[in-house]
Amino acid sequence: MQQSKPKTQTRYGVHAMLMIICFILAFPMLYAVAVATLDTVQSFAKVEDQIAVLPGSDFFQNIEELFTLKDFDRVIWNTLIVSLVVVVGKTAFSMLAGLAFVYFQFPGKWFLFFFVLLTLLMPTEIILLPLFRLVADLDWGNQNPRLALTVPFLASAAGAFLFRQHFANIPKELAEASQIDGASSLRFMWDILLPMSWNVIAAHCVLQFIYMWNQYLWPVIVLQNNEENQLIQQGVRNAASFSTQADFGLLMAAGVVASIPPIIVFVLLQKPFMSGFALTRDK
C-alpha cells in the first residue's frame, strides 16, 4: 500500500509554488522600480549588460524631477479630486438605483433593469463619440473641464446591479417595519440600508476609484491642450518626453508614483472589499 506524503511536506510545496507565482506577478512592478532608479543613459543600455535590470542611484532624483519640472503634484491633485467626486456620486446614484429596483414597484421595472444590465456589454469606446459631442455642445471642455471629467461617469450599471443584489438579500420585514413607523424611503436607506452596506460600499468605492485613477483616453479627448487640468495618466505619458528622446527611468518613476494611491486605497479597504463580494446566507 502506497503511503501518502506528510502534510507538512505538502504544505511546503504549496507555499513554494505560491511564492513563485507571486514573484512572477510582481516581477513587472519590480522591474519598473529597478528602471526608475536609472538615469537617461542607463535606461537605454542593453539588457545583456545587466544595466537595465540592476538598480541605480537616481530614483530620488527622478522623483524630484517629476514634482519640480513635470508638475506631478498638480496632476495627482486633479486626479484625486475627479476620482473622489465620481466615487461619491456614483456610489450614491447606484444605491438609489438599487433601492428603486428592490423596494419600488413601477411599470417596466424588469425591462429597465434588463436594459441597465445590457449596457454592461457595451465597451466604453462605443459611447466616446456621442459623449464628446454632448460635452462639446455644452462647452464643458473649455469652460468646465471638471464637469466634463466627472458627470459622464456618475452613472454605473455595475454599481446598480451590485447594490440591487445586496438589497435583495436584506429581509423585506425591515422595509415593512420602517413603513409602519412612517419612515420615508430615503430615511429607510439612510438609517437601515446604509449601516448594513458598508462592505459593499467599500468594494464599490475601491473598484471605481481605481477605474477613474486609470482613465486616459477620455481625458485626452476632452482636455486636449488643456494642461492645467490634466490627470495622472496624462502626466505619466508626458513624463517620458525628455529633449529629443524618451527618458524611461523618469517614465518608470512616474508609473511607480502613480500606482501608490490606488495601492493605499486597496490596502486600507482590503478587508471590507473582500467581504463586500462574499455572498453568505447571513446577507
N, C-alpha and C positions, 0 to 999 in steps of 0.2 A: 504494500500500500504506500503510495507516494505521500510524503509529508508536505504540508503547506508551509510556506515561508513565514517566519516570525513577523508579528505585526509591526515591531519596531523597524525591521529591515524594509518592509513595505512602505512605512511612513516616511523613512528617509529617502527612498526612491521617489515617492510622490513629491516631497519637498524639493528635491534636487531638480526634478522636471519643472516644477512651478517657478523655481528661481531662474532657470534657463529661459522659460517663456517670458518672465518679467523683464529679464535683461534684453531679450530680443525686442520687446515692445518699447522699452525705454531707450534703446540704442539711438534712434533718431534725435531724441532730445539731448542725450549725452553728447552726440556728435555736434549738435548745434551749439551747445555750451562750449565745447572744445574749440570750434571755429570762431566763436565770439571772442576768444582771448587772443586772436591773431590780428596783426596789422594788415594793411592792404597787400604788401608784397608777399607775406607769408601765406595769406589766404589763397593766393594764386599759385602757390607751389604745388608740385606734383605729389600725389598720394604715395608714390613709390619712395619718395624721400622722407616719408613719415613726418612731414612738417604740417600737413593739413589736418592730421588727426591727433597730434600731440598738443596739449595746452600750451599757450604762450603766456605773455605777461601784459597784454594790452587790454584786458577785459574792462577794467575800471576807466581806462582812457576812452574806450569805445562808448561806454555808458555816459561818461561826461560829455562826449561829443554829441550824443543823441539829445541830451537835455539843453545843451548850450547852442548848438548850431542847427539842429533839426527840430527844435521846439516840441520835443516829445511830451513835455508836461502838458502842453495845450491840447494835443490830440487825445491824450489819456483823459483829461478832464472833460473834453467834448463827448467822448465815447461813454464815459461814466454817467454823465447826465442823460444822454439819449437812452442808454441801456436801462437805467433806473426808471425813467419815465415810462418806457414801453413795458417793463416788467410789472410795475404797479398798475398801469392802465389795463394791460392785457389780463392780468390776474383778476382785477375787479370785473371786467366785462365777461370773462369766462365763468366766474362764479354766478353772475346774474343770468347768463345763458343756461348754465346747469340748473339753477333754481327754476327757471321758466320751463325747461324740458321735463322736470321731475314733478313739480308741485302745481303747475298750472295746466288747465285744460282749455284748448282753443282749436278751432278748425285748422286742419292741415299740419298739426303738430308733428306727426311722424314723417310726413313728406318733407317738412322743413328740416327735421333732424337728419333725414337721409341726404338732403341736399348739402347740409353742413359737412357730413362725412364724405360726400363726393368731392368736395373741394380739397380734401387731403390727398387725393390722387393727382391733383394738378401741380405741376412743377412751378416754382416761383417765377421762372423766366417767362412763363406764358403771360403773366399779368404785368410785367415790367413796362411794356409799351403803353397800354392804356393807363397805367398808374402815372407814368411820366407825362402823358398828355393832360391828365387831370391836374397834376401838380403844376404843370406849365400854364394851364389856363387860369389857375388860382394865383400864379406868380409867387408861389411859396419858395421856389428855388433861389430867388434873389432877395425877396422881401422877408420871408420867414423860413429859413433853412431848417430850423429845429422842428417846425411843424411838418416839413417835407420828410424828415428823417424818422418821425415818430408816429404820426397819425395813420399812415398806411399799414402799420404793424400792430395796431391796438386790438384788432380782431384776430381770434385764434380758433380755428376749428379743432385743433388738437386739445387746446385748453378746455373748450366747451365739452368735448367728449370726455375728457378726464374728470371734470367736476360733475358731469351728468352721471357717470358711472359711480362716482363716490357718493353723491347724494342719494342715488337709487338704493344703495346698501344701508342707508340710515333708516331706522324704523319709522314708519308712517305715523305711528302714535304720537311722536314728538310734534309733528306739524299739526295734528288734530288737537293736541293739548294746548298748543300756542294759540290756535284759533279760538278755542273755548275761553282762554284768558284775554282775548281781544287784541293780541299782538298782530301787527301788520306783517306783510311778507318780508320787508326789509328788516324789521325788528327781529323776526324769526331767524333770518340769515345772520344778522349781527350777533345775537345772543346765543343761538343754538348751533347753527351750522359752522360759523367761523371758528369757535373753540374746538370743534371736532374735526377740523380740516387742516390743522397746521402742517401736518406731514405732507399732505397733498399740495398745499400751497408752496411749501419749501421745494418740493420736487419740481413743480411747475416753474417756480422762480429760477431755479438753477438752470433748467433747460432753456428758458427764454433769455436769461442773461448771457449765457454762452452763445446762443444764436445771434443776439444783437451785437455782442462784442466781436464776432467774426464777420459781420457784414462788410462786404467790399464792393460788390457790383452796384448795388443801389446807391450808396454814397457817391461813387464815381460818376454815375449817370446824372444824379441830381445836382451835386455840388459843382462838378466840372472844374472851373478855375477858382472856385471859392475856397482858398487855402485857409481862411480864418476858422472855418467850421469843419475841417477835415477830421475823419475818425481814425482810429488806431491802425486799421489795416492799410489805409492810405499812407499813414505815417511810416509803417514798416516798409511799404513799397518805395517811398521816397528816400528812405534811409540807404537804399542800395546805390544811389547815384553819388558818385564822387569824382569830380572833374570829368574826364572822358571815359572812365571805366567804373565798373561796379565794385564796391568795397564789400566783399562777402563777410568779412569779420564784423563790420558795422551792421550789416543786414541780419546776421545771426544774433547779434546782441539785441537788436530791435525785436526780433522774434522772441527771444528769451524774456525780455521785459514785458512784451505784450501778453505772454502766457501766464504771467504771475497773478493778475487779478482774477481770472477765471479759476485758477487753482485755489486761491484763497477762498473764493466763494464756495467752491465744491467741498473743501476741507471743513469749513465752518458749518455747512449744511449737509454733510455727508450722512449723518445718522437719520435725520428726518427725510432726506432724499431717498434713501434705501427703504425706509418704512412707508413712504408715500406710494410706492408701487407694489407693496406687499398686500396681496388680496387674501384676507383671512376671514374666517367666519364671524369674527367679532365686529367687523365693519358694518 
